[in-house]
Amino acid sequence: MTTSQQPDTPRPLIQLRDLSKEFAGGTRAVDRVTLDIAPGGVFGIVGHSGAGKSTLLRLINLLETPTSGTVTVNGQELTALGSRQLRAARRDIGMIFQQFNLFRSRTVLGNVAYPLRQAGTPRAQARDRAHEALRFVGLADQARRYPEQLSGGQRQRVGIARALATQPPVLLCDEATSALDPQTTGEVLALLRRVNDELGVTIVLITHEMEVVRALCDRMAVLDAGRIVETGPVREVFAAPQHPTTRAFVRSAVQASPLLDLLPAALRKHGVDEAVAASVLAEVSA
């Protein structure tokens, strides 16, 4: 007798187990979170201000040290590593920030090359990799400029190039579009779509904007008071939200938001394949 075999479920790229973070005074920002994030997708974590989103994201690469629980990325338990091993492991986890976190005294090229030089990459190789990353984000002609000479959208693209320079399999995005206007937000989201589609980078982003989740993410989790209250595919969560916090977020998402109106042009501008762009737009418009 033959039996049909189920396809193997890919091992989660990121595994959080019973993860908590408590600050001085007893404030528990993250409360016993258990979460699996599969490789190759875009995972959104949405929550109101103060819900613990940024803390949770920073626990993934141990920029925040958990009070309890474990973090495993790409099969390696980060919470069990010493400081030197952890620094090496973090090279596989890129990160971009709301306020860009660029060095004002370094050129665009110098900012992008910085993590490579810190990792011991020879100067010439670091420079070549930095130029390659800048070409990918559309800033090859800005290499000699300084951050203060750039627009907010350009600065965020420099941040993305810097995060990609070490060729990480994971990219963490900490409210990466909240400081940008809708048109620039659409352009940054289109670039992140290319990062996922063309480079295969797994993206984890936090936001308070459901439009961002709807436009970019495959799966999502809703965080409320430090706890995951709902998780699942974005389309299913939008179609049938279960938790009151999720329902409030879905109600607040405007059907014809400026972001969704601007996304088609942004996708074309950043060279997203027409078939891929059509698929993305069908998903977010459904």
C-alpha positions as a LaTeX table, in Angstrom:
\begin{tabular}{lrrr}
\hline
Residue & $x$ (\AA) & $y$ (\AA) & $z$ (\AA) \\
\hline
Met1 & 0.00 & 0.00 & 0.00 \\
Thr2 & 1.32 & 3.44 & $-0.89$ \\
Thr3 & 0.75 & 6.44 & 1.29 \\
Ser4 & 0.83 & 10.00 & 0.11 \\
Gln5 & 3.53 & 12.07 & 1.71 \\
Gln6 & 2.85 & 15.58 & 2.92 \\
Pro7 & 5.39 & 18.16 & 1.78 \\
Asp8 & 7.90 & 19.03 & 4.45 \\
Thr9 & 7.04 & 22.16 & 6.37 \\
Pro10 & 10.03 & 24.49 & 6.26 \\
Arg11 & 11.71 & 25.04 & 9.59 \\
Pro12 & 10.94 & 28.50 & 10.96 \\
Leu13 & 13.73 & 30.96 & 10.29 \\
Ile14 & 12.91 & 32.83 & 13.49 \\
Gln15 & 11.60 & 31.13 & 16.62 \\
Leu16 & 10.59 & 33.02 & 19.76 \\
Arg17 & 9.73 & 30.88 & 22.77 \\
Asp18 & 8.00 & 32.22 & 25.89 \\
Leu19 & 9.84 & 35.51 & 25.40 \\
Ser20 & 9.45 & 38.28 & 27.98 \\
Lys21 & 11.08 & 41.62 & 28.66 \\
Glu22 & 10.58 & 43.47 & 31.92 \\
Phe23 & 12.05 & 46.92 & 32.54 \\
Ala24 & 12.91 & 48.62 & 35.80 \\
Gly25 & 9.82 & 49.37 & 37.85 \\
Gly26 & 8.11 & 46.16 & 36.80 \\
Thr27 & 6.92 & 47.30 & 33.37 \\
Arg28 & 6.55 & 44.20 & 31.20 \\
Ala29 & 6.89 & 45.38 & 27.60 \\
Val30 & 6.83 & 41.88 & 26.09 \\
Asp31 & 4.86 & 39.18 & 27.85 \\
Arg32 & 5.51 & 35.49 & 27.12 \\
Val33 & 5.51 & 35.74 & 23.34 \\
Thr34 & 5.83 & 32.54 & 21.32 \\
Leu35 & 6.05 & 33.06 & 17.57 \\
Asp36 & 7.38 & 31.29 & 14.47 \\
Ile37 & 8.34 & 33.20 & 11.32 \\
Ala38 & 8.87 & 31.17 & 8.16 \\
Pro39 & 11.71 & 31.87 & 5.71 \\
Gly40 & 11.14 & 33.85 & 2.55 \\
Gly41 & 8.13 & 35.92 & 3.54 \\
Val42 & 7.26 & 39.35 & 4.86 \\
Phe43 & 5.89 & 39.24 & 8.40 \\
Gly44 & 4.20 & 42.27 & 9.94 \\
Ile45 & 3.73 & 42.98 & 13.63 \\
Val46 & 1.11 & 45.65 & 14.23 \\
Gly47 & 0.14 & 47.35 & 17.46 \\
His48 & $-0.71$ & 50.67 & 19.03 \\
Ser49 & 1.93 & 52.93 & 20.57 \\
Gly50 & 3.19 & 51.32 & 23.78 \\
Ala51 & 2.13 & 47.81 & 22.77 \\
Gly52 & 5.74 & 46.57 & 22.86 \\
Lys53 & 6.43 & 46.35 & 19.12 \\
Ser54 & 9.87 & 47.96 & 19.09 \\
Thr55 & 10.97 & 46.01 & 22.14 \\
Leu56 & 9.86 & 42.75 & 20.54 \\
Leu57 & 11.71 & 43.54 & 17.31 \\
Arg58 & 14.89 & 44.41 & 19.23 \\
Leu59 & 14.66 & 41.15 & 21.12 \\
Ile60 & 14.99 & 39.26 & 17.82 \\
Asn61 & 18.59 & 40.43 & 17.37 \\
Leu62 & 19.16 & 40.87 & 21.12 \\
Leu63 & 19.60 & 44.63 & 21.00 \\
Glu64 & 17.34 & 44.17 & 24.01 \\
Thr65 & 18.22 & 41.31 & 26.36 \\
Pro66 & 15.17 & 39.22 & 27.27 \\
Thr67 & 14.20 & 38.75 & 30.89 \\
Ser68 & 13.21 & 35.18 & 30.04 \\
Gly69 & 12.64 & 32.95 & 27.03 \\
Thr70 & 14.70 & 32.06 & 23.97 \\
Val71 & 15.38 & 33.50 & 20.52 \\
Thr72 & 16.52 & 31.22 & 17.69 \\
Val73 & 17.44 & 32.59 & 14.25 \\
Asn74 & 18.42 & 30.33 & 11.36 \\
Gly75 & 18.83 & 27.37 & 13.72 \\
Gln76 & 21.11 & 29.22 & 16.14 \\
Glu77 & 19.88 & 30.07 & 19.64 \\
Leu78 & 21.04 & 33.64 & 20.09 \\
Thr79 & 20.14 & 33.70 & 23.78 \\
Ala80 & 22.77 & 30.99 & 24.40 \\
Leu81 & 25.66 & 32.84 & 22.72 \\
Gly82 & 28.53 & 34.75 & 24.25 \\
Ser83 & 29.15 & 38.36 & 23.24 \\
Arg84 & 31.67 & 37.58 & 20.47 \\
Gln85 & 29.48 & 34.86 & 18.95 \\
Leu86 & 26.46 & 37.15 & 19.17 \\
Arg87 & 28.24 & 39.92 & 17.27 \\
Ala88 & 29.02 & 37.45 & 14.50 \\
Ala89 & 25.43 & 36.15 & 14.45 \\
Arg90 & 24.03 & 39.67 & 14.14 \\
Arg91 & 25.72 & 40.01 & 10.73 \\
Asp92 & 22.96 & 37.73 & 9.46 \\
Ile93 & 20.27 & 40.12 & 10.73 \\
Gly94 & 20.01 & 43.48 & 9.00 \\
Met95 & 17.98 & 46.29 & 10.55 \\
Ile96 & 16.53 & 49.62 & 9.45 \\
Phe97 & 15.19 & 52.31 & 11.76 \\
Gln98 & 12.49 & 54.97 & 11.86 \\
Gln99 & 15.04 & 57.79 & 12.18 \\
Phe100 & 17.57 & 56.19 & 9.79 \\
Asn101 & 20.49 & 56.11 & 12.30 \\
Leu102 & 23.09 & 57.24 & 9.77 \\
Phe103 & 26.48 & 58.74 & 10.64 \\
Arg104 & 26.31 & 62.45 & 9.78 \\
Ser105 & 30.10 & 62.66 & 9.37 \\
Arg106 & 30.33 & 59.78 & 6.87 \\
Thr107 & 29.39 & 59.85 & 3.21 \\
Val108 & 26.59 & 57.68 & 1.91 \\
Leu109 & 29.21 & 55.18 & 0.72 \\
Gly110 & 30.94 & 55.29 & 4.09 \\
Asn111 & 27.69 & 54.60 & 5.92 \\
Val112 & 26.91 & 51.58 & 3.75 \\
Ala113 & 30.45 & 50.20 & 3.98 \\
Tyr114 & 30.62 & 50.67 & 7.76 \\
Pro115 & 29.19 & 47.28 & 8.87 \\
Leu116 & 31.43 & 45.50 & 6.38 \\
Arg117 & 34.55 & 47.20 & 7.71 \\
Gln118 & 33.45 & 46.42 & 11.27 \\
Ala119 & 33.20 & 42.76 & 10.26 \\
Gly120 & 36.77 & 42.79 & 8.95 \\
Thr121 & 35.99 & 42.95 & 5.23 \\
Pro122 & 38.97 & 44.36 & 3.28 \\
Arg123 & 38.52 & 48.01 & 2.32 \\
Ala124 & 38.34 & 47.46 & $-1.45$ \\
Gln125 & 35.85 & 44.61 & $-1.12$ \\
Ala126 & 33.73 & 46.62 & 1.33 \\
Arg127 & 33.68 & 49.54 & $-1.10$ \\
Asp128 & 32.61 & 47.30 & $-3.99$ \\
Arg129 & 29.84 & 45.70 & $-1.93$ \\
Ala130 & 28.65 & 49.11 & $-0.77$ \\
His131 & 28.49 & 50.38 & $-4.36$ \\
Glu132 & 26.52 & 47.26 & $-5.31$ \\
Ala133 & 24.02 & 47.85 & $-2.49$ \\
Leu134 & 23.61 & 51.50 & $-3.50$ \\
Arg135 & 22.91 & 50.49 & $-7.09$ \\
Phe136 & 20.22 & 48.10 & $-5.86$ \\
Val137 & 18.40 & 50.85 & $-3.93$ \\
Gly138 & 18.77 & 53.38 & $-6.76$ \\
Leu139 & 21.33 & 55.68 & $-5.13$ \\
Ala140 & 24.48 & 54.91 & $-7.11$ \\
Asp141 & 24.82 & 58.61 & $-7.96$ \\
Gln142 & 24.63 & 59.70 & $-4.30$ \\
Ala143 & 27.64 & 57.79 & $-2.96$ \\
Arg144 & 29.76 & 60.89 & $-2.23$ \\
Arg145 & 26.99 & 62.92 & $-0.60$ \\
Tyr146 & 26.29 & 63.20 & 3.12 \\
Pro147 & 23.03 & 62.23 & 4.88 \\
Glu148 & 22.02 & 65.86 & 5.53 \\
Gln149 & 22.07 & 66.46 & 1.77 \\
Leu150 & 19.44 & 63.78 & 1.16 \\
Ser151 & 15.66 & 63.63 & 1.47 \\
Gly152 & 14.01 & 61.43 & 4.09 \\
Gly153 & 13.20 & 58.77 & 1.53 \\
Gln154 & 16.77 & 58.75 & 0.26 \\
Arg155 & 18.11 & 58.43 & 3.80 \\
Gln156 & 15.89 & 55.42 & 4.40 \\
Arg157 & 17.15 & 53.84 & 1.19 \\
Val158 & 20.71 & 54.38 & 2.43 \\
Gly159 & 19.63 & 52.59 & 5.61 \\
Ile160 & 18.29 & 49.71 & 3.55 \\
Ala161 & 21.51 & 49.54 & 1.52 \\
Arg162 & 23.57 & 49.47 & 4.71 \\
Ala163 & 21.40 & 46.71 & 6.15 \\
Leu164 & 21.78 & 44.65 & 2.95 \\
Ala165 & 25.54 & 45.16 & 2.60 \\
Thr166 & 26.38 & 42.12 & 4.74 \\
Gln167 & 23.92 & 40.02 & 2.68 \\
Pro168 & 21.76 & 38.95 & 5.64 \\
Pro169 & 18.92 & 36.43 & 5.28 \\
Val170 & 16.78 & 38.51 & 7.69 \\
Leu171 & 15.86 & 42.21 & 7.63 \\
Leu172 & 14.17 & 43.84 & 10.64 \\
Cys173 & 12.25 & 47.06 & 9.98 \\
Asp174 & 11.47 & 49.30 & 12.96 \\
Glu175 & 8.63 & 51.65 & 11.88 \\
Ala176 & 10.62 & 52.21 & 8.70 \\
Thr177 & 7.97 & 54.35 & 6.98 \\
Ser178 & 6.27 & 56.24 & 9.82 \\
Ala179 & 8.43 & 59.37 & 9.33 \\
Leu180 & 7.72 & 59.51 & 5.58 \\
Asp181 & 4.95 & 61.03 & 3.46 \\
Pro182 & 2.55 & 58.65 & 1.64 \\
Gln183 & 4.31 & 58.83 & $-1.74$ \\
Thr184 & 7.74 & 58.17 & $-0.24$ \\
Thr185 & 6.24 & 55.41 & 1.91 \\
Gly186 & 4.95 & 53.73 & $-1.24$ \\
Glu187 & 8.40 & 53.92 & $-2.82$ \\
Val188 & 10.11 & 52.43 & 0.25 \\
Leu189 & 7.55 & 49.61 & 0.40 \\
Ala190 & 8.12 & 48.88 & $-3.29$ \\
Leu191 & 11.85 & 48.68 & $-2.61$ \\
Leu192 & 11.28 & 46.31 & 0.31 \\
Arg193 & 9.14 & 44.17 & $-1.99$ \\
Arg194 & 12.13 & 43.92 & $-4.34$ \\
Val195 & 14.38 & 43.00 & $-1.40$ \\
Asn196 & 12.04 & 40.12 & $-0.61$ \\
Asp197 & 11.26 & 39.01 & $-4.17$ \\
Glu198 & 14.69 & 39.35 & $-5.78$ \\
Leu199 & 17.06 & 38.69 & $-2.88$ \\
Gly200 & 14.91 & 36.23 & $-0.95$ \\
Val201 & 15.40 & 38.16 & 2.28 \\
Thr202 & 12.90 & 37.41 & 5.04 \\
Ile203 & 11.47 & 40.70 & 6.31 \\
Val204 & 10.00 & 41.33 & 9.75 \\
Leu205 & 8.48 & 44.77 & 10.18 \\
Ile206 & 6.65 & 46.55 & 12.95 \\
Thr207 & 4.13 & 49.30 & 12.32 \\
His208 & 0.99 & 50.94 & 13.63 \\
Glu209 & $-0.30$ & 51.36 & 10.07 \\
Met210 & $-2.51$ & 48.57 & 8.79 \\
Glu211 & $-2.15$ & 49.93 & 5.24 \\
Val212 & 1.56 & 49.06 & 5.39 \\
Val213 & 0.79 & 45.51 & 6.51 \\
Arg214 & $-1.83$ & 45.10 & 3.83 \\
Ala215 & 0.43 & 46.46 & 1.10 \\
Leu216 & 3.54 & 44.42 & 1.89 \\
Cys217 & 3.07 & 41.52 & 4.29 \\
Asp218 & 2.13 & 37.88 & 3.76 \\
Arg219 & 1.47 & 37.07 & 7.42 \\
Met220 & 0.93 & 39.22 & 10.47 \\
Ala221 & 0.59 & 39.28 & 14.23 \\
Val222 & $-1.26$ & 41.77 & 16.40 \\
Leu223 & 0.43 & 42.85 & 19.62 \\
Asp224 & $-1.55$ & 44.25 & 22.54 \\
Ala225 & $-0.03$ & 45.06 & 25.95 \\
Gly226 & 3.04 & 42.99 & 25.12 \\
Arg227 & 1.12 & 39.87 & 24.07 \\
Ile228 & 0.34 & 38.37 & 20.69 \\
Val229 & $-3.46$ & 38.40 & 20.51 \\
Glu230 & $-3.91$ & 37.28 & 16.90 \\
Thr231 & $-1.78$ & 35.91 & 14.09 \\
Gly232 & $-2.32$ & 34.50 & 10.61 \\
Pro233 & $-2.24$ & 35.27 & 6.88 \\
Val234 & $-2.95$ & 38.95 & 6.23 \\
Arg235 & $-5.94$ & 38.27 & 3.99 \\
Glu236 & $-7.59$ & 36.02 & 6.58 \\
Val237 & $-6.99$ & 38.45 & 9.43 \\
Phe238 & $-8.51$ & 41.29 & 7.40 \\
Ala239 & $-11.46$ & 39.15 & 6.32 \\
Ala240 & $-12.33$ & 37.82 & 9.79 \\
Pro241 & $-10.54$ & 39.60 & 12.65 \\
Gln242 & $-11.12$ & 37.81 & 15.94 \\
His243 & $-9.69$ & 40.01 & 18.70 \\
Pro244 & $-11.17$ & 43.45 & 19.55 \\
Thr245 & $-7.78$ & 45.13 & 18.99 \\
Thr246 & $-7.53$ & 43.55 & 15.53 \\
Arg247 & $-11.07$ & 44.58 & 14.66 \\
Ala248 & $-10.26$ & 48.17 & 15.63 \\
Phe249 & $-7.18$ & 48.14 & 13.39 \\
Val250 & $-9.10$ & 46.69 & 10.45 \\
Arg251 & $-11.86$ & 49.31 & 10.85 \\
Ser252 & $-9.23$ & 52.04 & 10.79 \\
Ala253 & $-7.70$ & 50.82 & 7.52 \\
Val254 & $-9.09$ & 53.02 & 4.75 \\
Gln255 & $-10.17$ & 51.06 & 1.68 \\
Ala256 & $-8.83$ & 53.63 & $-0.79$ \\
Ser257 & $-5.86$ & 54.91 & 1.18 \\
Pro258 & $-3.28$ & 57.21 & $-0.46$ \\
Leu259 & $-0.71$ & 54.47 & 0.04 \\
Leu260 & $-2.64$ & 51.92 & $-2.01$ \\
Asp261 & $-3.26$ & 54.54 & $-4.71$ \\
Leu262 & 0.47 & 55.28 & $-4.95$ \\
Leu263 & 1.73 & 51.70 & $-4.79$ \\
Pro264 & 1.36 & 50.82 & $-8.53$ \\
Ala265 & 3.60 & 53.70 & $-9.66$ \\
Ala266 & 6.10 & 52.94 & $-6.89$ \\
Leu267 & 6.33 & 49.30 & $-7.92$ \\
Arg268 & 6.99 & 50.29 & $-11.53$ \\
Lys269 & 9.55 & 52.92 & $-10.50$ \\
His270 & 11.61 & 50.36 & $-8.61$ \\
Gly271 & 11.58 & 47.85 & $-11.45$ \\
Val272 & 9.33 & 45.22 & $-9.92$ \\
Asp273 & 8.49 & 42.63 & $-12.56$ \\
Glu274 & 5.08 & 43.36 & $-14.15$ \\
Ala275 & 3.68 & 39.92 & $-13.28$ \\
Val276 & 4.86 & 40.26 & $-9.68$ \\
Ala277 & 3.45 & 43.78 & $-9.48$ \\
Ala278 & 0.08 & 42.61 & $-10.80$ \\
Ser279 & 0.00 & 39.83 & $-8.21$ \\
Val280 & 0.89 & 42.24 & $-5.39$ \\
Leu281 & $-1.77$ & 44.74 & $-6.42$ \\
Ala282 & $-4.41$ & 42.00 & $-6.71$ \\
Glu283 & $-3.58$ & 40.87 & $-3.18$ \\
Val284 & $-3.79$ & 44.29 & $-1.56$ \\
Ser285 & $-6.91$ & 45.28 & $-3.49$ \\
Ala286 & $-8.84$ & 42.09 & $-2.64$ \\
\hline
\end{tabular}
